[in-house]
Amino acid sequence: MHEFDLELNGLFERSVHRLRAAEVFDAEAFSLLFAHISRKASLLADEYVVSKQVLASLVGARDSIRNSAPFLPESANSLELADEFELLLSMIALGIDPAMRVGGSPRIT
């Protein structure tokens, strides 16, 4: 789980870097990035060490959506996705498997 993830890197390039460089919001690319990191997060739920690549991808995706929202309508319409990236970051930090999360239900520990 600690090796450099080429798929994650490619998805990050396609979504975040493209938004930053060309000011093009690719909703599909961000959805694929989110799905990939969600799958990784499920595998990381019981780990105590998390790759900086995963964390940087989550923070970068969240920030790029929020920072481009004032001047790019597609980003402004996707602010909820930025919140989802932030929630996923929190779940990884807390060791919560995103696959076990049920929206609208309190988590009982």
C-alpha positions as a Markdown table, in Angstrom:
| # | Residue | x | y | z |
|---|---|---|---|---|
| 1 | Met | 0.0 | 0.0 | 0.0 |
| 2 | His | 3.0 | 2.3 | 0.3 |
| 3 | Glu | 4.2 | 2.2 | -3.3 |
| 4 | Phe | 3.8 | 5.1 | -5.7 |
| 5 | Asp | 0.3 | 4.6 | -7.3 |
| 6 | Leu | 0.6 | 5.2 | -11.1 |
| 7 | Glu | -3.2 | 5.1 | -11.5 |
| 8 | Leu | -3.7 | 7.7 | -8.8 |
| 9 | Asn | -1.1 | 9.9 | -10.4 |
| 10 | Gly | -2.7 | 9.7 | -13.8 |
| 11 | Leu | -6.2 | 10.5 | -12.4 |
| 12 | Phe | -4.8 | 13.4 | -10.4 |
| 13 | Glu | -3.1 | 14.7 | -13.5 |
| 14 | Arg | -6.3 | 14.4 | -15.6 |
| 15 | Ser | -8.4 | 16.1 | -13.0 |
| 16 | Val | -6.5 | 18.5 | -10.7 |
| 17 | His | -3.6 | 19.4 | -12.9 |
| 18 | Arg | -5.9 | 20.0 | -15.9 |
| 19 | Leu | -8.1 | 22.3 | -13.8 |
| 20 | Arg | -5.2 | 24.2 | -12.5 |
| 21 | Ala | -3.3 | 24.5 | -15.9 |
| 22 | Ala | -6.1 | 24.9 | -18.4 |
| 23 | Glu | -9.0 | 25.9 | -16.2 |
| 24 | Val | -11.0 | 23.0 | -17.5 |
| 25 | Phe | -13.2 | 21.2 | -15.0 |
| 26 | Asp | -13.6 | 17.5 | -16.0 |
| 27 | Ala | -16.3 | 16.1 | -13.8 |
| 28 | Glu | -15.7 | 12.6 | -15.0 |
| 29 | Ala | -12.0 | 12.8 | -14.1 |
| 30 | Phe | -12.8 | 14.1 | -10.6 |
| 31 | Ser | -15.4 | 11.3 | -10.2 |
| 32 | Leu | -12.9 | 8.7 | -11.2 |
| 33 | Leu | -10.3 | 10.2 | -8.9 |
| 34 | Phe | -12.8 | 10.1 | -6.0 |
| 35 | Ala | -13.8 | 6.5 | -6.7 |
| 36 | His | -10.1 | 5.4 | -6.9 |
| 37 | Ile | -9.2 | 7.1 | -3.6 |
| 38 | Ser | -12.4 | 5.7 | -2.0 |
| 39 | Arg | -11.3 | 2.2 | -2.9 |
| 40 | Lys | -7.8 | 2.9 | -1.5 |
| 41 | Ala | -9.4 | 4.3 | 1.6 |
| 42 | Ser | -11.2 | 1.0 | 2.2 |
| 43 | Leu | -7.9 | -0.8 | 2.1 |
| 44 | Leu | -6.3 | 1.8 | 4.4 |
| 45 | Ala | -9.0 | 1.7 | 7.1 |
| 46 | Asp | -6.9 | -0.5 | 9.4 |
| 47 | Glu | -3.5 | 1.0 | 8.5 |
| 48 | Tyr | -1.6 | 3.5 | 10.7 |
| 49 | Val | 0.5 | 4.9 | 7.9 |
| 50 | Val | -1.0 | 6.6 | 4.8 |
| 51 | Ser | 0.8 | 7.6 | 1.7 |
| 52 | Lys | 1.5 | 11.3 | 1.3 |
| 53 | Gln | 0.5 | 10.8 | -2.4 |
| 54 | Val | -3.1 | 9.9 | -1.2 |
| 55 | Leu | -3.3 | 12.8 | 1.2 |
| 56 | Ala | -1.9 | 15.3 | -1.3 |
| 57 | Ser | -4.4 | 14.1 | -3.9 |
| 58 | Leu | -7.3 | 14.6 | -1.6 |
| 59 | Val | -6.2 | 18.0 | -0.5 |
| 60 | Gly | -5.3 | 19.0 | -4.0 |
| 61 | Ala | -8.6 | 17.9 | -5.4 |
| 62 | Arg | -10.6 | 19.7 | -2.7 |
| 63 | Asp | -8.6 | 22.9 | -3.0 |
| 64 | Ser | -8.6 | 23.1 | -6.8 |
| 65 | Ile | -12.4 | 22.8 | -6.9 |
| 66 | Arg | -12.8 | 25.4 | -4.2 |
| 67 | Asn | -10.2 | 27.8 | -5.5 |
| 68 | Ser | -11.5 | 27.7 | -9.1 |
| 69 | Ala | -15.2 | 28.1 | -8.1 |
| 70 | Pro | -15.3 | 31.9 | -8.2 |
| 71 | Phe | -14.3 | 32.1 | -11.8 |
| 72 | Leu | -15.3 | 28.7 | -13.3 |
| 73 | Pro | -19.0 | 27.8 | -13.2 |
| 74 | Glu | -18.4 | 24.0 | -13.5 |
| 75 | Ser | -16.3 | 24.1 | -10.3 |
| 76 | Ala | -18.9 | 26.3 | -8.5 |
| 77 | Asn | -21.5 | 23.7 | -9.3 |
| 78 | Ser | -19.2 | 21.0 | -7.9 |
| 79 | Leu | -18.5 | 22.4 | -4.4 |
| 80 | Glu | -20.3 | 19.4 | -2.9 |
| 81 | Leu | -17.7 | 17.2 | -4.5 |
| 82 | Ala | -15.0 | 19.3 | -2.7 |
| 83 | Asp | -16.8 | 18.6 | 0.5 |
| 84 | Glu | -16.8 | 14.8 | -0.3 |
| 85 | Phe | -13.0 | 14.9 | -0.9 |
| 86 | Glu | -12.7 | 16.6 | 2.5 |
| 87 | Leu | -14.9 | 14.0 | 4.2 |
| 88 | Leu | -12.9 | 11.2 | 2.6 |
| 89 | Leu | -9.7 | 12.7 | 4.1 |
| 90 | Ser | -11.4 | 12.8 | 7.5 |
| 91 | Met | -12.5 | 9.2 | 7.2 |
| 92 | Ile | -8.9 | 8.1 | 6.3 |
| 93 | Ala | -7.5 | 10.0 | 9.2 |
| 94 | Leu | -10.1 | 8.3 | 11.6 |
| 95 | Gly | -9.7 | 4.8 | 10.1 |
| 96 | Ile | -13.2 | 4.7 | 8.8 |
| 97 | Asp | -13.9 | 2.5 | 5.8 |
| 98 | Pro | -15.9 | 4.6 | 3.3 |
| 99 | Ala | -17.7 | 1.5 | 2.1 |
| 100 | Met | -19.2 | 1.0 | 5.5 |
| 101 | Arg | -20.5 | 4.6 | 5.8 |
| 102 | Val | -24.2 | 5.0 | 5.5 |
| 103 | Gly | -25.3 | 8.6 | 4.8 |
| 104 | Gly | -27.8 | 10.1 | 7.3 |
| 105 | Ser | -27.0 | 7.4 | 10.0 |
| 106 | Pro | -24.9 | 8.2 | 13.0 |
| 107 | Arg | -21.8 | 6.1 | 13.4 |
| 108 | Ile | -21.9 | 4.0 | 16.6 |
| 109 | Thr | -18.5 | 3.0 | 18.0 |
